[in-house]
């Protein structure tokens, strides 16, 4: 299988698939899978690695993970004493980006421009996608800082979608526009 980045603690990663079948020896193949939160593997009795109960097939579907986890498949021929290990597969947790407002009022006046600034979503490339509704000018915007005004009064919903490293965090804010 291949390494993978998954969004947020509690995610379920893709399955780890058999890329190259175990070879050598005679007899039926037996598999076990090990997991760890430590990338280094010091052999079958490494105390940082634990056997995954019930994981005895050539492929493995991890369950929900809450931190970066490493997996390794071990194979042997029936009646052989030792297992041989494959490569280590990493399932890395990538945190969701921040989608909170740094500034901007939830009570604004009709047709008055208000500035909204999203908190820094994270490091690296971050995109900000704002939606203000049909009676807003503008109706949509991008960037961390935006200016908007509404052409009618009432409760308005701002939605903010922040994307970083393929992980998205979506938040809505209720704005009261008064005349």
LUMLUM-292915 format. One line per 8 residues: number of its first residue (from 0); their letters; for each residue x, y, z of N, C-alpha, C, O. Coordinates in Angstrom, 1 decimal, always signed. Example, Ala and Ser with C-alpha at 12.3 -4.5 7.8 and 13.67 -1.06 7.14 Angstrom:
# residues 2
0> AS> +13.2 -5.7 +7.8 +12.3 -4.5 +7.8 +13.2 -3.3 +7.8 +14.2 -3.3 +8.5  +12.8 -2.2 +7.1 +13.7 -1.1 +7.1 +12.9 +0.0 +7.9 +13.4 +1.1 +8.0
END
This chain:
# residues 179
0> XXXXXXXX> +0.8 -1.2 +0.0 +0.0 +0.0 +0.0 +0.9 +1.2 +0.0 +2.1 +1.2 -0.1  +0.2 +2.4 +0.1 +0.9 +3.6 +0.0 +0.6 +4.5 +1.2 -0.4 +4.3 +1.9  +1.5 +5.4 +1.5 +1.3 +6.4 +2.6 +0.1 +7.3 +2.2 -0.2 +7.4 +1.0  -0.5 +7.8 +3.2 -1.7 +8.7 +3.0 -1.7 +9.8 +4.1 -1.4 +9.5 +5.2  -2.3 +10.9 +3.7 -2.6 +12.0 +4.6 -4.1 +12.0 +4.7 -4.8 +12.0 +3.7  -4.6 +12.0 +6.0 -6.1 +12.1 +6.2 -6.4 +13.3 +7.0 -5.6 +13.8 +7.9  -7.5 +13.9 +6.8 -7.9 +15.2 +7.4 -8.5 +14.9 +8.8 -9.5 +14.3 +8.9  -7.9 +15.4 +9.8 -8.4 +15.5 +11.1 -8.4 +14.2 +11.9 -8.6 +13.1 +11.4
8> XXXXXXXX> -8.2 +14.3 +13.2 -8.2 +13.2 +14.1 -9.6 +12.6 +14.1 -10.6 +13.3 +14.0  -9.7 +11.3 +14.1 -11.0 +10.6 +14.0 -11.3 +10.1 +12.6 -12.4 +9.5 +12.4  -10.5 +10.4 +11.7 -10.7 +10.0 +10.3 -10.5 +8.5 +10.1 -9.8 +7.9 +10.9  -11.0 +8.0 +9.0 -10.8 +6.6 +8.7 -10.0 +6.6 +7.4 -10.5 +7.0 +6.3  -8.8 +6.1 +7.4 -7.9 +6.1 +6.2 -8.4 +5.1 +5.2 -9.1 +4.2 +5.5  -7.8 +5.2 +4.0 -8.0 +4.2 +2.9 -7.4 +2.9 +3.4 -6.5 +2.9 +4.2  -7.9 +1.8 +2.8 -7.3 +0.5 +3.1 -5.9 +0.4 +2.5 -5.4 +1.1 +1.6  -5.1 -0.5 +3.2 -3.7 -0.8 +2.7 -3.8 -2.1 +1.9 -4.2 -3.1 +2.4
16> XXXXXXXX> -3.5 -2.0 +0.6 -3.6 -3.1 -0.3 -2.3 -3.8 -0.6 -1.2 -3.2 -0.6  -2.4 -5.0 -0.9 -1.3 -5.8 -1.3 -0.8 -5.4 -2.7 -1.4 -5.6 -3.7  +0.4 -4.8 -2.7 +1.0 -4.4 -3.9 +1.9 -5.5 -4.5 +1.9 -5.6 -5.8  +2.5 -6.2 -3.7 +3.4 -7.3 -4.2 +3.2 -8.5 -3.2 +3.4 -8.4 -2.0  +2.7 -9.6 -3.7 +2.4 -10.8 -2.8 +3.7 -11.3 -2.2 +4.8 -11.2 -2.8  +3.6 -11.9 -1.0 +4.7 -12.5 -0.4 +5.1 -13.7 -1.2 +4.3 -14.4 -1.8  +6.4 -14.0 -1.3 +7.0 -15.1 -2.1 +7.9 -15.9 -1.3 +8.4 -15.5 -0.2  +8.3 -17.0 -1.9 +9.3 -17.9 -1.2 +8.6 -19.0 -0.4 +7.5 -18.8 +0.2
24> XXXXXXXX> +9.3 -20.1 -0.2 +8.8 -21.1 +0.6 +7.6 -21.9 +0.0 +7.2 -21.7 -1.1  +7.2 -22.9 +0.8 +6.1 -23.8 +0.4 +5.1 -23.8 +1.5 +5.4 -23.8 +2.7  +3.8 -23.9 +1.1 +2.7 -23.9 +2.1 +1.9 -22.6 +2.0 +2.2 -21.7 +1.3  +0.8 -22.7 +2.8 -0.1 -21.5 +2.8 +0.6 -20.3 +3.5 +1.4 -20.5 +4.4  +0.2 -19.1 +3.0 +0.7 -17.9 +3.6 -0.1 -17.6 +4.9 -1.3 -17.7 +4.9  +0.6 -17.0 +5.9 -0.1 -16.5 +7.1 +0.4 -15.1 +7.2 +1.5 -14.7 +7.1  -0.6 -14.2 +7.5 -0.3 -12.8 +7.7 -0.7 -12.3 +9.1 -1.7 -12.8 +9.7  +0.0 -11.3 +9.6 -0.4 -10.6 +10.7 +0.0 -9.1 +10.4 +0.9 -8.9 +9.6
32> XXXXXXXX> -0.7 -8.2 +11.0 -0.4 -6.8 +10.8 -0.1 -6.2 +12.2 -0.6 -6.5 +13.2  +0.9 -5.2 +12.2 +1.3 -4.5 +13.3 +1.1 -3.0 +13.1 +1.0 -2.6 +12.0  +0.9 -2.3 +14.2 +0.7 -0.9 +14.2 +1.5 -0.2 +15.3 +1.8 -0.8 +16.3  +1.8 +1.1 +15.0 +2.6 +1.9 +16.0 +2.4 +3.3 +15.7 +1.9 +3.7 +14.7  +2.7 +4.1 +16.7 +2.8 +5.6 +16.5 +4.2 +6.1 +16.4 +4.5 +7.3 +16.4  +5.1 +5.1 +16.3 +6.6 +5.4 +16.1 +7.0 +4.8 +14.7 +6.7 +3.7 +14.4  +7.6 +5.6 +13.9 +7.9 +5.2 +12.5 +9.0 +4.1 +12.5 +9.0 +3.3 +11.5  +10.0 +4.1 +13.4 +11.1 +3.2 +13.3 +10.6 +1.8 +13.8 +9.8 +1.6 +14.7
40> XXXXXXXX> +11.1 +0.8 +13.1 +10.7 -0.6 +13.4 +12.0 -1.4 +13.6 +12.9 -1.4 +12.8  +12.1 -2.0 +14.9 +13.3 -2.7 +15.3 +13.2 -4.2 +15.2 +14.0 -4.9 +15.9  +12.2 -4.7 +14.5 +12.1 -6.1 +14.4 +10.8 -6.6 +15.2 +10.1 -5.8 +15.8  +10.5 -7.9 +15.0 +9.2 -8.4 +15.4 +8.9 -8.2 +16.9 +7.7 -8.1 +17.3  +9.9 -8.2 +17.8 +9.6 -8.0 +19.2 +9.8 -6.5 +19.6 +9.9 -6.3 +20.8  +9.8 -5.6 +18.7 +9.8 -4.2 +19.0 +8.6 -3.8 +19.9 +7.5 -4.0 +19.5  +8.9 -3.3 +21.2 +7.8 -3.0 +22.1 +6.9 -1.8 +21.6 +5.8 -1.6 +22.2  +7.4 -1.0 +20.7 +6.6 +0.1 +20.1 +5.5 -0.3 +19.1 +4.6 +0.4 +18.8
48> XXXXXXXX> +5.6 -1.6 +18.7 +4.7 -2.1 +17.7 +3.8 -3.2 +18.3 +4.3 -4.0 +19.1  +2.5 -3.1 +18.0 +1.5 -4.1 +18.6 +0.8 -4.8 +17.4 +0.6 -4.3 +16.4  +0.5 -6.1 +17.7 -0.2 -6.9 +16.7 -1.7 -6.4 +16.7 -2.3 -6.1 +17.8  -2.3 -6.3 +15.5 -3.7 -5.8 +15.4 -4.5 -7.1 +15.4 -4.4 -7.9 +14.5  -5.3 -7.3 +16.5 -6.2 -8.5 +16.6 -7.1 -8.6 +15.4 -7.7 -7.7 +14.9  -7.1 -9.9 +14.8 -8.0 -10.2 +13.7 -7.5 -9.8 +12.3 -8.1 -10.1 +11.3  -6.4 -9.0 +12.3 -5.8 -8.6 +11.0 -4.9 -9.7 +10.4 -3.7 -9.7 +10.7  -5.5 -10.6 +9.6 -4.7 -11.8 +9.2 -4.8 -12.0 +7.7 -4.7 -13.1 +7.2
56> XXXXXXXX> -5.1 -10.9 +6.9 -5.3 -11.0 +5.5 -4.2 -10.3 +4.8 -3.4 -9.5 +5.4  -4.0 -10.4 +3.5 -3.0 -9.8 +2.7 -3.2 -8.2 +2.7 -2.3 -7.5 +2.6  -4.5 -7.8 +2.8 -4.9 -6.4 +2.8 -5.4 -6.1 +4.2 -5.8 -6.9 +5.0  -5.4 -4.7 +4.5 -5.9 -4.3 +5.8 -6.6 -3.0 +5.7 -6.1 -2.1 +5.1  -7.8 -2.9 +6.3 -8.5 -1.7 +6.4 -8.4 -1.1 +7.8 -9.1 -1.6 +8.7  -7.6 -0.1 +8.0 -7.5 +0.5 +9.3 -8.9 +1.1 +9.7 -9.7 +1.5 +8.9  -9.1 +1.2 +11.0 -10.3 +1.8 +11.5 -10.0 +3.3 +11.8 -9.0 +3.8 +11.2  -10.8 +3.9 +12.5 -10.6 +5.3 +12.9 -9.3 +5.6 +13.6 -9.0 +4.8 +14.5
64> XXXXXXXX> -8.6 +6.6 +13.2 -7.3 +6.9 +13.9 -7.4 +8.3 +14.4 -8.0 +9.2 +13.8  -6.7 +8.6 +15.5 -6.7 +9.9 +16.2 -5.3 +10.5 +16.2 -5.2 +11.6 +16.6  -4.3 +9.8 +15.7 -3.0 +10.3 +15.5 -2.3 +9.6 +14.4 -2.7 +8.5 +14.0  -1.2 +10.2 +13.9 -0.5 +9.5 +12.8 -0.1 +8.1 +13.3 +0.4 +7.9 +14.4  -0.4 +7.1 +12.4 -0.2 +5.7 +12.7 +0.6 +5.1 +11.6 +0.4 +5.4 +10.4  +1.4 +4.1 +12.0 +2.3 +3.4 +11.0 +1.8 +1.9 +11.1 +1.5 +1.4 +12.1  +1.8 +1.3 +9.9 +1.4 -0.1 +9.8 +2.5 -0.9 +9.0 +3.2 -0.4 +8.2  +2.6 -2.2 +9.4 +3.5 -3.1 +8.7 +2.8 -4.5 +8.6 +2.3 -4.9 +9.6
72> XXXXXXXX> +2.9 -5.1 +7.5 +2.4 -6.4 +7.3 +3.5 -7.4 +7.4 +4.6 -7.2 +6.9  +3.3 -8.5 +8.2 +4.3 -9.6 +8.3 +3.7 -10.9 +7.7 +2.5 -11.1 +7.9  +4.5 -11.6 +7.0 +4.0 -12.8 +6.4 +5.0 -14.0 +6.6 +6.2 -13.8 +6.8  +4.4 -15.2 +6.6 +5.3 -16.4 +6.7 +4.5 -17.5 +6.1 +3.3 -17.4 +5.9  +5.2 -18.6 +5.8 +4.6 -19.8 +5.3 +4.2 -20.6 +6.5 +4.8 -20.6 +7.6  +3.1 -21.3 +6.4 +2.5 -22.2 +7.4 +3.6 -23.1 +8.0 +4.4 -23.6 +7.2  +3.7 -23.2 +9.3 +4.7 -24.0 +10.0 +6.1 -23.4 +10.0 +7.0 -24.0 +10.6  +6.3 -22.2 +9.5 +7.6 -21.5 +9.6 +7.6 -20.7 +10.9 +6.6 -20.1 +11.2
80> XXXXXXXX> +8.7 -20.6 +11.6 +8.7 -19.9 +12.9 +8.7 -18.4 +12.7 +8.2 -17.7 +13.6  +9.3 -17.9 +11.7 +9.6 -16.4 +11.6 +8.7 -15.7 +10.5 +8.4 -16.3 +9.5  +8.3 -14.5 +10.9 +7.6 -13.7 +9.9 +8.6 -12.8 +9.2 +9.6 -12.4 +9.8  +8.3 -12.4 +8.0 +9.1 -11.4 +7.2 +8.2 -10.2 +7.1 +7.0 -10.3 +6.8  +8.8 -9.0 +7.2 +8.0 -7.8 +7.2 +8.1 -7.1 +5.8 +9.1 -7.3 +5.1  +7.1 -6.3 +5.6 +7.1 -5.5 +4.3 +7.4 -4.1 +4.7 +7.9 -3.8 +5.8  +7.2 -3.2 +3.8 +7.5 -1.8 +4.1 +6.5 -1.2 +5.1 +5.4 -1.8 +5.3  +6.9 -0.1 +5.7 +6.0 +0.6 +6.7 +5.1 +1.5 +5.9 +5.6 +2.2 +5.0
88> XXXXXXXX> +3.8 +1.5 +6.2 +2.9 +2.4 +5.6 +2.4 +3.4 +6.6 +2.0 +3.0 +7.7  +2.5 +4.7 +6.3 +2.2 +5.8 +7.2 +0.8 +6.3 +6.8 +0.5 +6.6 +5.7  -0.1 +6.5 +7.8 -1.3 +7.2 +7.7 -1.2 +8.4 +8.6 -1.4 +8.3 +9.8  -1.0 +9.5 +8.0 -0.6 +10.8 +8.7 -1.8 +11.7 +8.9 -2.6 +11.9 +7.9  -2.1 +12.1 +10.1 -3.2 +13.0 +10.4 -2.8 +14.4 +10.1 -1.7 +14.9 +10.5  -3.5 +15.1 +9.2 -3.3 +16.5 +8.9 -4.5 +17.3 +9.6 -5.6 +17.0 +9.4  -4.1 +18.2 +10.4 -5.2 +19.0 +11.2 -6.1 +19.8 +10.2 -5.6 +20.3 +9.2  -7.3 +19.9 +10.6 -8.2 +20.8 +9.9 -7.7 +22.2 +10.0 -7.2 +22.6 +11.1
96> XXXXXXXX> -7.9 +23.1 +9.0 -7.4 +24.4 +9.1 -8.4 +25.2 +10.0 -9.6 +24.8 +10.2  -7.9 +26.3 +10.5 -8.7 +27.2 +11.4 -9.7 +28.0 +10.5 -9.3 +28.5 +9.5  -11.0 +28.0 +10.9 -12.0 +28.8 +10.1 -12.7 +29.8 +11.0 -13.9 +30.1 +10.7  -12.0 +30.3 +12.0 -12.7 +31.3 +12.9 -12.5 +32.7 +12.4 -11.5 +33.0 +11.6  -13.4 +33.6 +12.8 -13.2 +35.0 +12.5 -12.2 +35.7 +13.5 -12.3 +35.5 +14.7  -11.3 +36.5 +12.9 -10.4 +37.3 +13.8 -11.1 +38.6 +14.1 -10.9 +39.1 +15.2  -11.8 +39.2 +13.1 -12.5 +40.4 +13.4 -13.7 +40.5 +12.4 -13.7 +39.9 +11.4  -14.6 +41.3 +12.8 -15.8 +41.6 +12.0 -17.0 +41.5 +13.0 -17.1 +40.6 +13.8
104> XXXXXXXX> -18.0 +42.4 +12.8 -19.1 +42.5 +13.7 -20.2 +41.6 +13.3 -20.4 +41.3 +12.1  -21.0 +41.1 +14.3 -22.2 +40.3 +14.0 -23.4 +41.2 +13.9 -24.5 +40.7 +13.6  -23.3 +42.5 +14.3 -24.4 +43.4 +14.2 -23.9 +44.6 +13.3 -23.0 +45.3 +13.7  -24.5 +44.7 +12.1 -24.1 +45.8 +11.2 -25.3 +46.6 +10.7 -26.4 +46.2 +10.8  -25.0 +47.7 +10.1 -26.0 +48.6 +9.5 -26.2 +48.3 +8.0 -25.3 +48.0 +7.3  -27.4 +48.5 +7.6 -27.8 +48.3 +6.2 -27.0 +49.2 +5.3 -26.8 +50.4 +5.6  -26.4 +48.6 +4.3 -25.7 +49.3 +3.2 -24.4 +49.9 +3.7 -23.8 +50.8 +3.1  -23.9 +49.5 +4.9 -22.6 +50.0 +5.4 -21.6 +48.9 +5.3 -21.8 +47.7 +5.7
112> XXXXXXXX> -20.4 +49.2 +4.7 -19.4 +48.3 +4.5 -18.8 +47.8 +5.8 -18.4 +48.6 +6.7  -18.7 +46.5 +6.0 -18.1 +45.9 +7.1 -16.9 +45.0 +6.7 -17.0 +44.3 +5.7  -15.8 +45.0 +7.4 -14.6 +44.2 +7.1 -14.6 +43.0 +8.0 -14.9 +43.0 +9.2  -14.4 +41.9 +7.4 -14.2 +40.6 +8.1 -12.8 +40.0 +7.8 -12.4 +40.0 +6.6  -12.2 +39.5 +8.8 -10.9 +38.9 +8.7 -10.9 +37.5 +9.3 -11.3 +37.4 +10.5  -10.6 +36.5 +8.6 -10.5 +35.2 +9.1 -9.1 +35.0 +9.8 -8.1 +35.6 +9.4  -9.1 +34.2 +10.9 -7.9 +33.9 +11.5 -7.0 +33.1 +10.5 -7.5 +32.6 +9.6  -5.7 +33.2 +10.8 -4.8 +32.4 +9.9 -5.2 +30.9 +9.9 -5.3 +30.3 +10.9
120> XXXXXXXX> -5.5 +30.4 +8.7 -6.0 +29.0 +8.6 -4.9 +28.0 +8.9 -5.3 +26.9 +9.3  -3.7 +28.3 +8.7 -2.6 +27.4 +9.0 -1.4 +27.8 +8.2 -1.3 +28.9 +7.6  -0.4 +26.9 +8.1 +0.9 +27.2 +7.4 +0.8 +26.7 +6.0 +0.0 +25.8 +5.7  +1.5 +27.3 +5.1 +1.5 +26.9 +3.7 +0.4 +27.5 +2.9 +0.0 +28.6 +3.2  +0.0 +26.9 +1.9 -1.1 +27.4 +1.0 -2.4 +27.2 +1.6 -2.8 +26.1 +1.9  -3.1 +28.3 +1.9 -4.5 +28.3 +2.5 -5.4 +29.1 +1.6 -5.0 +30.2 +1.2  -6.6 +28.5 +1.3 -7.5 +29.3 +0.5 -8.7 +29.6 +1.4 -9.1 +28.8 +2.3  -9.3 +30.7 +1.2 -10.5 +31.2 +2.0 -11.6 +31.5 +1.0 -11.4 +32.2 +0.0
128> XXXXXXXX> -12.8 +30.9 +1.2 -13.9 +31.0 +0.3 -15.1 +31.5 +1.1 -15.6 +30.7 +1.9  -15.5 +32.7 +0.8 -16.6 +33.4 +1.6 -17.9 +33.4 +0.7 -17.8 +33.6 -0.5  -19.0 +33.2 +1.3 -20.3 +33.4 +0.7 -21.2 +34.2 +1.7 -21.3 +33.9 +2.8  -21.7 +35.3 +1.1 -22.5 +36.3 +1.9 -24.0 +36.3 +1.7 -24.7 +36.9 +2.4  -24.4 +35.7 +0.6 -25.8 +35.7 +0.3 -26.2 +36.6 -1.0 -25.4 +37.4 -1.4  -27.4 +36.4 -1.5 -27.8 +37.1 -2.7 -27.9 +38.6 -2.6 -27.7 +39.3 -3.6  -28.2 +39.1 -1.4 -28.4 +40.6 -1.3 -27.1 +41.3 -0.7 -27.2 +42.4 -0.2  -26.0 +40.6 -0.8 -24.7 +41.1 -0.4 -23.9 +41.6 -1.5 -24.0 +41.2 -2.7
136> XXXXXXXX> -23.0 +42.6 -1.3 -22.1 +43.1 -2.3 -20.7 +43.1 -1.7 -20.4 +43.9 -0.8  -19.9 +42.2 -2.1 -20.1 +41.1 -3.1 -20.8 +39.9 -2.5 -21.0 +39.8 -1.3  -21.3 +39.1 -3.4 -22.0 +37.9 -2.9 -21.0 +36.8 -2.4 -21.3 +36.0 -1.5  -19.8 +36.8 -3.1 -18.8 +35.8 -2.7 -17.4 +36.6 -2.8 -17.3 +37.6 -3.4  -16.5 +36.0 -2.1 -15.1 +36.6 -2.1 -14.1 +35.5 -1.7 -14.5 +34.5 -1.2  -12.8 +35.8 -2.0 -11.8 +34.9 -1.5 -10.7 +35.8 -0.8 -10.7 +37.0 -1.0  -9.8 +35.2 -0.1 -8.8 +35.9 +0.6 -9.2 +35.9 +2.1 -10.3 +35.7 +2.5  -8.2 +36.2 +2.9 -8.3 +36.2 +4.3 -9.1 +37.4 +4.8 -9.9 +37.2 +5.8
144> XXXXXXXX> -9.0 +38.5 +4.2 -9.7 +39.7 +4.6 -10.7 +40.1 +3.5 -10.3 +40.2 +2.3  -11.9 +40.4 +3.9 -12.9 +40.8 +2.9 -13.8 +42.0 +3.4 -13.8 +42.2 +4.6  -14.4 +42.7 +2.5 -15.3 +43.8 +2.9 -16.6 +43.5 +2.2 -16.7 +43.2 +1.0  -17.7 +43.7 +2.9 -19.0 +43.4 +2.4 -20.1 +44.3 +3.0 -19.9 +44.9 +4.0  -21.2 +44.5 +2.2 -22.3 +45.3 +2.7 -23.6 +44.6 +2.2 -23.6 +43.9 +1.2  -24.7 +44.7 +3.0 -25.9 +44.1 +2.6 -26.9 +45.2 +2.2 -27.0 +46.3 +2.7  -27.8 +44.8 +1.2 -28.8 +45.7 +0.6 -30.1 +45.6 +1.2 -31.1 +46.3 +0.8  -30.3 +44.6 +2.2 -31.6 +44.5 +2.9 -31.3 +44.1 +4.3 -30.2 +43.6 +4.6
152> XXXXXXXX> -32.2 +44.4 +5.2 -32.0 +44.1 +6.6 -32.5 +42.7 +6.9 -33.2 +42.1 +6.1  -32.1 +42.2 +8.1 -32.5 +40.9 +8.6 -31.3 +40.1 +9.0 -30.2 +40.6 +9.0  -31.6 +38.8 +9.3 -30.5 +37.9 +9.6 -29.8 +37.4 +8.4 -30.5 +36.8 +7.5  -28.6 +37.5 +8.3 -27.8 +37.0 +7.1 -26.8 +36.0 +7.6 -26.4 +36.0 +8.8  -26.5 +35.1 +6.7 -25.5 +34.0 +7.0 -24.3 +34.1 +6.2 -24.3 +34.2 +5.0  -23.2 +34.3 +6.9 -21.9 +34.2 +6.2 -21.3 +32.8 +6.3 -21.4 +32.2 +7.4  -20.9 +32.2 +5.2 -20.2 +30.9 +5.3 -18.8 +31.1 +4.8 -18.5 +31.9 +3.9  -17.9 +30.5 +5.5 -16.5 +30.5 +5.3 -15.9 +29.1 +5.2 -16.1 +28.3 +6.1
160> XXXXXXXX> -15.3 +28.8 +4.1 -14.7 +27.5 +3.9 -13.2 +27.7 +3.7 -12.8 +28.4 +2.8  -12.4 +27.2 +4.6 -11.0 +27.3 +4.6 -10.4 +26.0 +4.2 -10.7 +24.9 +4.8  -9.5 +26.0 +3.2 -8.8 +24.8 +2.7 -7.3 +24.9 +2.8 -6.7 +25.9 +2.4  -6.7 +23.8 +3.4 -5.3 +23.8 +3.5 -4.9 +22.3 +3.4 -5.4 +21.4 +4.0  -3.9 +22.0 +2.5 -3.4 +20.7 +2.3 -4.5 +19.7 +2.0 -4.4 +18.5 +2.5  -5.5 +20.1 +1.3 -6.6 +19.2 +0.9 -7.6 +19.0 +2.0 -8.6 +18.3 +1.8  -7.4 +19.6 +3.1 -8.4 +19.5 +4.2 -9.2 +20.8 +4.3 -8.6 +21.9 +4.3  -10.5 +20.7 +4.5 -11.4 +21.8 +4.5 -12.1 +21.9 +5.8 -12.5 +20.9 +6.4
168> XXXXXXXX> -12.3 +23.1 +6.3 -13.1 +23.4 +7.5 -14.1 +24.5 +7.1 -13.8 +25.5 +6.6  -15.4 +24.2 +7.4 -16.5 +25.0 +7.0 -17.2 +25.5 +8.2 -17.6 +24.8 +9.1  -17.4 +26.9 +8.2 -18.1 +27.5 +9.4 -19.1 +28.5 +8.9 -18.9 +29.1 +7.8  -20.2 +28.7 +9.6 -21.2 +29.7 +9.3 -21.3 +30.7 +10.4 -21.1 +30.3 +11.6  -21.6 +31.9 +10.1 -21.8 +33.0 +11.1 -23.1 +33.7 +10.8 -23.4 +34.0 +9.7  -23.9 +34.0 +11.8 -25.1 +34.7 +11.7 -24.9 +36.2 +12.0 -24.3 +36.6 +13.0  -25.3 +37.0 +11.0 -25.1 +38.4 +11.0 -26.5 +39.1 +11.1 -27.4 +38.8 +10.3  -26.6 +40.1 +12.0 -27.9 +40.8 +12.1 -27.7 +42.2 +11.4 -26.9 +43.0 +11.8
176> XXX> -28.4 +42.4 +10.3 -28.3 +43.7 +9.5 -29.5 +44.5 +9.9 -30.7 +44.1 +9.7  -29.3 +45.7 +10.4 -30.4 +46.6 +10.8 -30.4 +47.8 +10.0 -29.4 +48.3 +9.5  -31.6 +48.4 +9.9 -31.8 +49.6 +9.1 -31.6 +50.8 +10.0 -31.7 +52.0 +9.5
END
